Amino acid sequence: MSFSGLAERWQLFVGATLSVCLGVALVQSSLLLLISAATLDPPAGLSPAERLHFSDSAEASVALLGVTLGFSTFLAVFIISSTFAFTVAQRRRDLALLRLVGGGRRHVRRLLVGEALLLGLIGTATGVPAGVAVMALQTRLLVGFGFVPDGFTGQWRGWILGASAGVGLGLALAGVLVAARRAARVRPLDALREPDAGRVMTAGRWLTGMFFAAGTVALIILAPVGGAAGGQALTMNVSLCAAVALSLLAPVLVPAVARLIPAAGVTGMLARANLRDEVRRSAATAAPLIVLIGVVFGQVGASASFAAAGVAEQRRGTAADLVVETTGPGFPAVAGVASFSSETETPVRITTGRGDTADTLIESALVVEPAAFERAHPGSGSLQALRGNAVAGGPARERFSRGDTVTAHFAGTDHTLPVVAEVPATIGGGAALLVPVGLLPAEQLAEAPTRTFVTLAPGADTARVTAALSEVGTVTGVDDWLRADAEARTSTSDNIMLIVLGLGGLYALIGVVNAVVIAAAARGREFAAARATGLTRPQVLRAALLESSAVTVIGVFLGALAAAGTYLAVLATTSAVTGTATLDLPWSLMAVLAVGAFLVTGLTSLLTSWSATRAAPVSLLGARE
C-alpha cells in the first residue's frame, strides 16, 4: 500500500524526494570535505604570514562545511515534514476509509512510515551519485573563494555510503513522524463526510511556534550584551528563529493578513475567499517563503549593517587625513606632515594556558609606537604601560585582556609577556595584540605590511604632500582606505554567507514549488466547479494566479517581519558596541529576491492550474459518483 500510494501520488512527493536527494548529497560531500580540510597539513616552507593565512582559511572552510551540514539537515527536515503534513490533509478521506475498513492507528502510521522509507531510499539512491558532483562543485567553490589551496581535493572514504544511507532514511523518517502521528488520529467516519482538513493549529504547533517566538525575543535582548563577537553571532540567528516561529503560526497569520489585501472583481473575490477558507493550503505555500525571505533579508541586512558600523566606528576613532601603505617598519620625514602613526602587522605564534590546557595558535600582532597610536586613534585608551617586554590587547573581537599572560615565540625562543593594557574591541575586529616597537626582531618585520596614518600640518598643500608620500608607498584617503579594509576583513564571512544563503534559497525554492504543486494537484474538482458555475478557464487561471500572488505578498511581508527582528538586534548591538545605532540595508538585492519569489510562485501556479483545468469540468464533477 505504501508503494501504491507513492506511485499514485508521485507528484505530491517530488519536492520531498528532491530535498532528501539534495540533503544526502550535501551531507556526504560536506562530511568528506570537512574531514579532508580538518586534516590538511600546511605546505612546507611557508612564512609566518602565509601560515597564518593558511590557518585562517582552513578554519573558515571547516566552519563553512559545518554550517552547510546543519543548515541542509534543518531545511530538508522542514520541507519533508511540511510535505507530509500537507499530503495528510489532502488524503484525509482516504486515510479515514482505511480506518473504516478495519485499519488501526498503527496501520495508518505504518503506511506513512513505509512511504517515507521508500522516499528515503529513492533520495539516497539518487543522492549518493549526486554527492560526487556536489563535492566537485563545493571543492571549486572552496578553492575559488580562497578557503583551501589549489589542488585540494576531498578524499573518498568507504564508510560514507553507510552514513549517506543513514542520512537519507533519517531525514525522511524525521520529516514524517509528526504527520504520521496526526494521521493516526483521523476518524473512520470522516470517509463518509465532506473533506475536512481538521484542526490546523494544534496544541503542539502553538507551543512550538511560541517557543521559537520567545527565543527570538531572547536573542534580541541578549545580542547587545554579547559584545562585538557574541552580539553579531546572536544577531545572525534572530531571523532564522523568527522565520520558523512565523511559519509555524502561519495558519493564524496568513488569513489575518489576507483580510488587509483588497479584492476587485469576481476573480479577486474568489482568490481572497480561497485564502480565507483554505487556510492549510495558504499557510503551506507561505511557510517556505517566510523562511527564505526572513533568513536572506535578515542575514544580508545584518552583514551590510555590521560592515557599515565597522567603517563608521573606525572613522570616528581615526584622526588622520591620509593612509600610506608600505612594507617594513620606518617612515621618512615629509614636509607638510604634522604627525603620523606607523602600524606594522605581523603574525606571532602565541601559547596561552599551561600543561593540558595549553593552546598554541598564530595570531595577528600590530607593532606600534604607543604615543603615536594614541594620537592617531583617539578613544583607544592609555597605552603608557606598553613598553619593553609587554603587550596590549588589540581590537580583535576575540581578544586578550589586561592581566592575561601570553607566551610568544620569536627570535628563536619563547617569551612570557604580560598584557598590561587593552584597547576597546571593535565591531570590525582587528589585531589580537599590540606590540611596542623594538620587541620583535627587525628581520621579522622587514617584509611585513605597514600602514601609516598621516595627519597633515595646517595649511599644507594636500596634493604636494600626497605626491611626496606616493614615492614612499600607496597613498589613500582615510575614508576610502577604511572602506577597503572593512571589505577585506569581512570577505571571508561574506563568502560563507553567500554560499549558505544560496543553499537556503535553493531549498526554499524547492519548498515553494512543492507546496504549489501539491495544492494544485487536489484542486481539479474545485476548478471544475468554478467553471461549471460560469467562469471561463482564463478566469479560473487568473483567480489561481491572484491567489498565489496574494500568498507571495503575505509570505514576503511575514518574512520581512522576521528579518525586522534581526534589524532590531543589529540596531541594539551596534549602539551598545560602537555608541551609534547603524542599519544599512541592500535594497536592490532584497528587491531582486522579492521579484524572483513572485516570478517563481506565479509561473508554478499558472503551469499547475493549467494542467489541472485541461479536463472537461463535467468529467471531474462526476468522478466521485
C-alpha positions in Angstrom: 0.0 0.0 0.0 2.9 2.4 0.7 4.4 1.7 -2.7 1.0 2.1 -4.4 0.3 5.3 -2.6 3.7 6.7 -3.5 3.3 5.7 -7.2 -0.2 7.0 -7.4 0.6 10.4 -5.9 4.2 10.8 -7.0 3.6 14.5 -7.9 3.0 15.2 -4.2 6.3 13.7 -3.2 8.7 15.1 -5.9 9.7 18.1 -3.7 10.4 15.9 -0.6 12.4 13.4 -2.7 14.5 16.2 -4.1 15.0 17.5 -0.6 16.3 14.1 0.5 18.5 13.7 -2.5 20.0 17.2 -2.0 20.3 16.6 1.7 22.2 13.3 1.2 24.4 14.8 -1.5 25.3 17.9 0.6 25.9 15.9 3.8 28.0 13.3 2.0 30.1 16.0 0.2 30.4 18.2 3.2 31.5 15.4 5.5 34.2 14.2 3.1 35.5 17.8 2.5 35.3 18.7 6.2 37.4 15.7 7.2 39.9 16.4 4.4 40.1 20.1 5.3 40.5 19.5 9.1 43.4 17.1 8.5 45.1 19.2 5.8 48.7 20.0 6.7 50.2 23.3 5.6 52.8 23.0 2.9 56.4 23.1 3.9 58.4 26.3 3.7 55.5 28.8 4.4 56.4 32.1 6.0 54.6 33.0 9.3 52.3 35.3 7.4 51.4 32.6 4.9 51.0 30.1 7.7 48.5 32.5 9.4 46.6 32.9 6.2 46.5 29.1 5.7 45.3 28.5 9.2 42.6 31.2 9.0 41.4 29.8 5.6 41.3 26.2 6.9 39.3 27.2 9.9 36.9 29.1 7.7 36.4 26.2 5.4 35.7 23.9 8.3 33.2 26.4 9.7 31.5 26.7 6.3 31.2 23.0 5.8 29.9 22.6 9.4 27.2 25.3 8.8 26.3 23.6 5.5 25.8 20.3 7.3 23.5 21.8 9.9 21.6 24.1 7.6 20.9 21.5 4.9 19.7 19.0 7.5 17.4 21.5 9.1 15.9 22.7 5.7 15.5 19.1 4.4 13.5 18.0 7.5 11.5 21.3 7.3 10.4 20.7 3.7 9.8 16.9 4.2 7.7 17.5 7.3 5.7 20.2 5.5 5.1 17.9 2.5 3.8 15.0 4.6 1.7 17.3 6.8 0.1 18.8 3.7 -0.4 15.4 2.0 -2.1 14.0 5.1 -4.6 16.9 5.0 -5.2 16.2 1.3 -5.6 12.5 1.8 -7.8 12.7 4.9 -10.8 10.9 3.3 -8.5 8.1 2.0 -7.0 7.6 5.4 -10.4 7.6 7.1 -11.6 5.0 4.5 -8.6 2.8 5.6 -9.8 3.2 9.2 -13.4 2.4 8.2 -12.5 -1.0 6.6 -10.7 -2.1 9.7 -7.3 -0.4 9.7 -6.0 0.6 13.1 -4.0 3.7 14.0 -0.8 1.7 13.8 -1.6 0.7 10.2 -2.0 4.3 9.2 1.3 5.2 10.9 2.9 2.2 9.2 1.6 3.3 5.8 3.1 6.8 6.1 6.4 5.5 7.6 6.5 3.0 4.7 6.1 5.8 2.2 8.8 7.8 4.0 11.2 4.8 3.8 10.6 4.4 0.1 11.1 8.1 -0.4 14.3 7.9 1.7 15.6 5.0 -0.4 14.9 6.8 -3.6 16.5 10.0 -2.3 19.5 8.1 -1.1 20.0 6.2 -4.3 20.0 9.4 -6.3 21.8 11.4 -3.6 24.9 9.3 -3.4 26.0 9.8 -7.0 24.8 13.4 -6.9 27.1 13.8 -3.9 30.1 13.2 -6.1 29.1 16.0 -8.4 28.3 18.3 -5.4 31.7 17.6 -3.9 33.4 18.7 -7.1 31.3 21.8 -7.1 32.0 22.5 -3.4 35.7 22.0 -4.0 35.7 24.5 -6.8 33.9 27.0 -4.6 36.3 26.5 -1.7 39.3 26.9 -4.0 37.7 29.8 -5.8 36.9 31.8 -2.6 40.4 31.0 -1.2 39.4 28.8 1.7 41.7 26.0 0.6 44.8 26.0 -1.6 44.9 25.0 -5.3 45.0 21.3 -5.8 42.8 20.5 -2.7 40.5 17.5 -3.2 38.2 15.7 -0.9 39.3 12.1 0.0 36.7 9.4 -0.6 36.0 7.1 2.3 34.1 3.8 2.1 32.1 4.3 5.2 30.4 7.4 3.7 28.0 5.1 1.9 26.6 3.8 5.1 26.5 7.4 6.5 24.6 8.6 3.4 22.1 5.8 3.7 21.5 6.7 7.3 21.1 10.4 6.5 18.6 9.7 3.7 16.4 7.4 5.7 16.8 9.6 8.8 15.8 12.7 7.0 12.7 11.0 5.6 11.7 9.4 8.9 12.3 12.6 10.9 10.1 14.5 8.5 7.2 12.0 8.6 6.9 11.3 12.4 4.7 14.2 13.3 2.5 13.8 10.2 2.1 10.1 10.9 1.0 10.7 14.5 -1.5 13.3 13.3 -2.8 11.0 10.5 -3.4 8.2 13.0 -6.0 10.3 14.7 -8.2 10.5 11.6 -11.7 9.2 12.5 -13.2 6.4 10.4 -16.5 8.3 9.8 -14.6 11.1 8.1 -14.7 8.9 5.0 -18.5 9.4 4.8 -18.3 13.2 5.3 -17.2 16.1 3.2 -13.4 16.5 3.2 -12.2 18.3 6.3 -8.6 19.1 6.8 -9.1 19.1 10.6 -7.8 21.5 13.1 -4.7 23.2 11.6 -3.3 24.9 14.8 -2.8 22.0 17.2 -1.5 22.5 20.7 1.9 21.2 19.7 2.1 23.7 16.9 1.1 26.6 19.1 3.7 25.6 21.8 6.5 25.2 19.2 5.7 28.4 17.5 5.5 30.3 20.8 8.8 28.7 21.9 10.6 30.0 18.8 8.9 33.4 19.2 10.2 33.6 22.7 13.6 32.5 21.5 13.6 35.4 19.0 12.8 37.9 21.7 15.5 36.4 23.9 18.1 36.7 21.2 17.2 40.3 20.5 17.6 41.1 24.2 20.9 39.2 24.6 22.6 40.5 21.5 23.5 43.9 22.8 25.2 42.4 25.9 27.1 39.8 23.9 29.8 42.2 22.9 31.4 42.7 19.5 31.7 39.0 18.7 28.8 37.4 20.7 26.4 40.2 19.7 27.0 39.6 16.0 26.7 35.8 16.4 23.4 36.1 18.3 22.0 38.6 15.8 22.6 36.4 12.9 20.3 33.7 14.4 17.4 36.0 15.1 15.8 35.9 11.6 16.1 32.1 11.4 14.4 31.7 14.8 11.7 34.3 13.9 11.1 32.8 10.5 10.4 29.3 12.0 8.1 30.9 14.5 6.1 32.8 11.9 5.9 29.7 9.6 4.5 27.6 12.4 1.9 30.3 13.2 1.2 30.9 9.5 -2.3 29.3 9.7 -3.3 32.1 12.0 -1.3 34.9 10.5 -2.0 34.3 6.8 -5.8 34.7 6.9 -5.4 37.7 9.2 -3.0 39.5 6.7 -5.2 38.3 3.8 -8.1 40.4 5.1 -6.0 43.5 4.5 -5.4 42.7 0.8 -8.0 44.5 -1.4 -10.1 42.3 -3.9 -11.6 43.6 -7.1 -13.9 41.7 -9.4 -15.1 38.1 -9.4 -11.6 36.6 -9.7 -10.2 38.8 -7.0 -13.0 38.0 -4.6 -12.6 34.2 -5.4 -8.9 34.4 -4.7 -9.4 36.1 -1.3 -12.1 33.7 -0.4 -9.8 30.8 -1.1 -7.1 32.4 1.1 -9.6 32.7 3.9 -11.1 29.3 3.6 -8.2 27.1 2.5 -6.0 28.0 5.5 -3.8 25.0 5.4 -3.0 25.4 1.7 -2.2 29.1 2.0 -0.1 28.5 5.1 1.8 25.6 3.5 2.7 27.8 0.5 3.6 30.8 2.5 5.9 28.9 5.0 8.9 28.3 2.7 8.6 31.9 1.5 8.7 33.2 5.1 11.8 31.2 5.8 13.5 32.3 2.5 12.7 36.0 2.8 13.3 36.1 6.6 16.7 34.4 6.5 18.1 36.1 3.4 16.8 39.6 4.2 18.0 39.2 7.8 21.4 37.9 7.0 22.3 40.2 4.2 20.9 43.2 6.1 22.9 42.3 9.3 26.1 41.7 7.3 25.9 45.0 5.5 25.0 46.9 8.7 27.8 45.5 10.7 30.3 46.3 7.9 28.9 49.9 7.8 29.1 50.2 11.6 32.7 49.0 11.5 33.6 51.6 8.9 31.8 54.4 10.9 33.4 53.3 14.2 36.9 53.3 12.7 36.3 56.7 11.1 35.3 58.2 14.4 38.3 56.6 16.1 40.8 57.7 13.5 42.4 61.2 13.5 44.2 61.3 10.2 43.9 62.6 6.7 45.8 60.0 4.6 46.9 56.4 4.9 50.2 55.3 3.4 50.7 51.5 2.8 54.3 50.3 2.7 56.4 47.3 3.6 58.5 47.0 6.7 58.9 49.5 9.6 60.2 53.0 9.3 58.7 56.2 7.8 60.7 59.1 6.4 60.1 62.8 7.3 58.0 64.6 4.7 57.3 68.3 4.6 53.7 69.1 5.4 53.1 66.1 7.7 52.2 67.1 11.3 52.2 63.6 12.8 52.0 60.0 11.8 51.4 56.6 13.3 53.1 53.6 11.6 51.5 50.2 12.4 53.2 47.1 11.1 51.1 43.9 11.1 52.8 40.5 11.6 51.8 37.0 12.7 53.1 35.8 16.1 52.9 32.3 17.5 51.1 32.6 20.8 50.7 30.0 23.6 48.1 30.5 26.3 47.4 28.3 29.4 49.7 25.7 30.8 50.0 21.9 30.8 47.0 20.1 29.4 45.1 23.4 28.9 47.9 25.0 26.8 46.8 26.2 23.4 49.1 27.3 20.7 47.9 29.4 17.7 49.1 32.0 15.3 47.6 35.5 16.0 47.9 38.8 14.2 50.0 41.4 16.1 50.3 45.1 15.4 53.7 46.8 16.1 53.0 50.3 17.2 54.6 53.3 18.9 52.2 53.8 21.8 52.1 57.6 21.9 51.6 58.0 18.1 48.9 55.3 18.2 47.0 57.2 20.8 47.2 60.4 18.7 46.0 58.6 15.6 43.3 56.7 17.3 41.6 58.9 20.0 39.4 56.9 22.3 41.7 53.9 22.2 42.7 54.4 25.9 46.0 54.8 27.5 49.0 52.8 26.3 51.6 54.3 28.6 52.3 50.9 30.2 53.0 49.4 26.8 56.8 49.3 26.7 59.6 46.8 27.0 58.6 43.1 27.3 54.9 43.6 27.4 51.9 43.6 25.1 48.4 45.1 25.0 45.1 43.5 23.9 44.2 44.6 20.4 40.7 45.4 18.9 40.0 41.8 17.9 36.5 40.6 18.8 38.0 37.5 20.5 40.7 39.2 22.5 43.3 39.3 25.3 42.5 41.4 28.3 44.6 43.3 30.8 46.1 40.9 33.4 46.4 38.0 31.0 49.8 36.4 30.3 50.8 35.1 26.9 53.9 33.2 25.7 55.1 34.5 22.3 57.7 32.7 20.2 60.1 34.9 18.2 63.8 35.3 17.7 64.1 31.5 18.2 62.9 31.4 21.8 59.7 31.7 23.9 59.0 35.0 25.7 56.5 35.2 28.6 54.7 38.6 28.2 52.1 40.2 30.4 49.1 42.0 28.9 49.5 45.4 30.5 46.8 47.4 28.6 44.0 46.9 26.1 42.2 49.0 23.5 38.4 48.7 23.1 37.2 45.8 20.9 35.8 47.0 17.6 32.8 45.6 15.7 35.1 45.2 12.7 37.8 43.3 14.6 41.5 43.7 14.1 44.8 42.5 15.5 44.7 40.4 18.6 47.8 42.1 20.2 49.5 45.4 20.2 53.3 45.1 20.5 55.7 48.0 21.2 58.3 49.0 18.8 61.6 47.2 19.5 60.2 44.0 21.0 60.1 41.9 17.8 63.3 41.5 15.7 63.8 43.7 12.7 64.2 40.8 10.3 60.7 39.5 11.1 59.2 42.9 10.2 61.3 43.5 7.1 58.6 42.3 4.6 55.6 42.9 6.9 52.8 45.2 5.6 52.7 48.6 7.3 50.0 51.2 7.3 50.8 54.8 8.3 48.1 57.1 9.4 49.2 60.6 8.4 47.9 63.9 9.7 48.7 67.0 7.6 50.0 70.2 9.1 47.7 73.2 9.0 47.8 74.9 5.6 49.8 72.1 4.0 49.2 71.5 0.2 47.4 68.2 0.1 48.3 67.5 -3.5 52.0 68.2 -2.9 52.2 66.1 0.3 50.3 63.2 -1.5 52.8 63.3 -4.4 55.7 63.2 -2.0 54.2 60.3 0.0 53.5 58.4 -3.2 57.2 57.9 -3.6 57.1 56.1 -0.2 54.1 53.9 -0.8 50.5 53.7 -1.8 48.5 56.7 -0.6 44.8 56.6 0.0 42.2 58.8 1.6 41.2 57.7 5.1 37.6 57.0 4.1 38.5 55.0 1.0 41.1 53.0 3.0 38.6 52.3 5.8 36.0 51.1 3.3 38.5 48.8 1.6 39.8 47.5 4.9 36.3 46.6 6.0 35.6 44.8 2.8 38.8 42.8 3.2 38.0 41.9 6.8 34.5 40.7 6.0 35.3 39.0 2.7 35.6 35.6 4.3 32.4 35.8 6.3 30.6 37.3 3.3 31.7 34.4 1.1 30.5 31.9 3.8 27.1 33.7 4.0 26.8 33.8 0.2 27.3 30.0 -0.1 25.0 29.2 2.8 22.2 31.6 1.6 22.5 30.2 -1.9 21.8 26.8 -0.3 18.9 28.1 1.7 17.5 29.8 -1.4 17.6 26.5 -3.3 15.8 24.6 -0.5 13.2 27.3 -0.1 12.6 27.3 -3.9 12.0 23.6 -3.8 9.6 24.1 -0.8 7.6 26.8 -2.6 7.3 24.9 -5.8 6.4 21.7 -3.9 3.7 23.4 -1.9 2.1 25.0 -5.0 2.2 21.7 -6.9 0.7 19.7 -4.0 -2.1 22.3 -3.7 -2.9 22.3 -7.4 -2.9 18.5 -7.6 -6.0 18.3 -5.4 -7.9 21.3 -6.9 -9.2 19.7 -10.1 -12.7 19.4 -8.8 -12.6 22.9 -7.3 -11.6 24.4 -10.6 -14.2 22.3 -12.4 -17.0 23.5 -10.1 -15.9 27.1 -10.7 -16.1 26.6 -14.5 -19.4 24.9 -14.2 -20.9 27.9 -12.4 -20.0 30.2 -15.3 -16.3 31.1 -15.0 -14.2 30.6 -18.1 -10.9 28.8 -18.0 -8.8 32.0 -18.3 -10.8 33.4 -15.3 -10.0 30.3 -13.2 -6.3 30.6 -14.1 -6.4 34.3 -13.3 -8.0 33.6 -9.9 -5.3 31.0 -9.1 -2.6 33.4 -10.2 -4.1 36.2 -8.0 -4.3 33.7 -5.1 -0.6 32.7 -5.4 0.4 36.3 -5.8 -1.5 37.2 -2.6 0.2 34.3 -0.8 3.5 35.6 -2.0 2.8 39.1 -0.8 1.9 37.6 2.6 5.0 35.4 2.7 7.2 38.3 1.7 5.6 40.5 4.4 5.9 38.0 7.1 9.4 37.1 6.1 10.3 40.8 6.2 8.7 40.9 9.7 11.1 38.1 10.7 14.0 40.0 9.3 12.9 43.1 11.2 13.7 41.2 14.4 17.3 40.9 13.1 17.3 44.6 12.3 16.3 45.4 15.9 19.1 43.3 17.2 21.5 45.0 14.8 20.5 48.4 16.0 20.8 47.4 19.6 24.2 45.7 19.1 25.8 48.4 17.1 24.6 51.0 19.6 26.0 49.0 22.5 29.4 48.3 20.9 30.1 51.4 18.8 27.8 54.0 20.6 25.8 54.7 17.4 22.9 52.6 16.1 23.6 51.6 12.5 21.4 49.9 9.9 22.4 49.7 6.2 20.2 47.5 4.0 21.0 46.3 0.5 17.7 47.3 -1.0 18.5 46.3 -4.6 19.3 42.7 -3.6 16.2 42.5 -1.5 14.1 43.8 -4.3 15.5 41.2 -6.8 14.8 38.4 -4.3 11.2 39.6 -3.8 10.6 39.9 -7.5 12.1 36.4 -8.0 9.7 35.0 -5.5 6.7 36.4 -7.4 8.0 35.0 -10.7 8.5 31.5 -9.2 5.2 31.2 -7.5 3.3 32.9 -10.4 4.8 30.7 -13.0 4.4 27.5 -11.0 0.8 28.4 -10.2 0.0 29.0 -13.9 1.5 25.8 -15.0 -0.1 23.6 -12.4 -3.5 25.3 -12.7 -3.4 25.0 -16.5 -2.7 21.3 -16.1 -5.5 20.8 -13.6 -8.1 22.5 -15.9 -7.3 20.6 -19.1 -10.1 18.0 -18.5 -13.7 18.9 -19.1 -15.4 20.1 -15.9 -18.3 17.6 -16.1 -15.8 14.7 -16.1 -14.3 15.9 -12.8 -17.6 16.7 -11.2 -18.9 13.3 -11.9 -15.9 11.4 -10.9 -16.9 10.9 -7.3 -20.3 9.4 -8.3 
